[in-house]
Amino acid sequence: MSTVGEILQLAIETDMQGLAYCVFWAISECKVSAEENSEILDNIDYDEETIARMITKDI
């Protein structure tokens, strides 16, 4: 079992920008916490427009 935080760290380390921003967005919007099982990430409705803007602005 991996945690959400571990997935975020892996995404950052392996330059998986899209995944890193999706997980960061989910944490910052309180959709998940970093300690939760990463499987919860499959059940989130992501705001793709906001995430795309974050990527463009390199937030």
C-alpha positions as CSV (number, residue, x, y, z in Angstrom):
1,M,0.0,0.0,0.0
2,S,1.3,3.4,-0.9
3,T,0.1,6.7,0.5
4,V,-1.0,9.8,-1.4
5,G,2.1,11.5,-0.1
6,E,4.4,8.8,-1.4
7,I,2.7,9.0,-4.8
8,L,3.2,12.8,-4.9
9,Q,6.9,12.3,-3.9
10,L,7.4,9.7,-6.6
11,A,5.7,11.8,-9.2
12,I,8.0,14.8,-8.4
13,E,11.2,12.6,-8.3
14,T,10.4,11.0,-11.7
15,D,9.2,14.2,-13.4
16,M,5.6,13.0,-13.8
17,Q,4.4,16.6,-13.9
18,G,0.7,15.9,-14.7
19,L,0.4,13.4,-11.9
20,A,2.2,15.6,-9.4
21,Y,-0.1,18.5,-10.1
22,C,-3.2,16.3,-9.9
23,V,-2.1,14.9,-6.5
24,F,-1.0,18.4,-5.3
25,W,-4.4,19.8,-6.3
26,A,-6.3,17.1,-4.5
27,I,-4.3,17.6,-1.3
28,S,-4.6,21.4,-1.5
29,E,-8.4,21.2,-2.1
30,C,-8.8,18.9,0.9
31,K,-10.0,16.1,-1.3
32,V,-7.5,13.7,0.3
33,S,-4.7,13.8,2.9
34,A,-1.2,12.8,2.4
35,E,-1.5,9.9,4.8
36,E,-4.4,8.2,3.0
37,N,-4.2,5.1,0.8
38,S,-3.3,6.2,-2.7
39,E,-6.2,4.2,-4.1
40,I,-8.5,7.1,-3.1
41,L,-7.0,9.1,-6.0
42,D,-8.9,7.0,-8.4
43,N,-12.2,8.2,-7.0
44,I,-11.7,12.0,-7.2
45,D,-13.4,14.3,-9.6
46,Y,-10.4,16.5,-10.7
47,D,-10.8,20.0,-11.8
48,E,-8.8,19.6,-15.0
49,E,-9.1,23.3,-16.0
50,T,-7.6,24.5,-12.7
51,I,-4.9,21.9,-12.8
52,A,-4.0,22.9,-16.4
53,R,-3.7,26.5,-15.3
54,M,-1.5,25.5,-12.4
55,I,0.8,23.6,-14.8
56,T,0.9,26.6,-17.2
57,K,1.7,29.0,-14.4
58,D,4.2,26.5,-12.9
59,I,2.6,26.9,-9.4
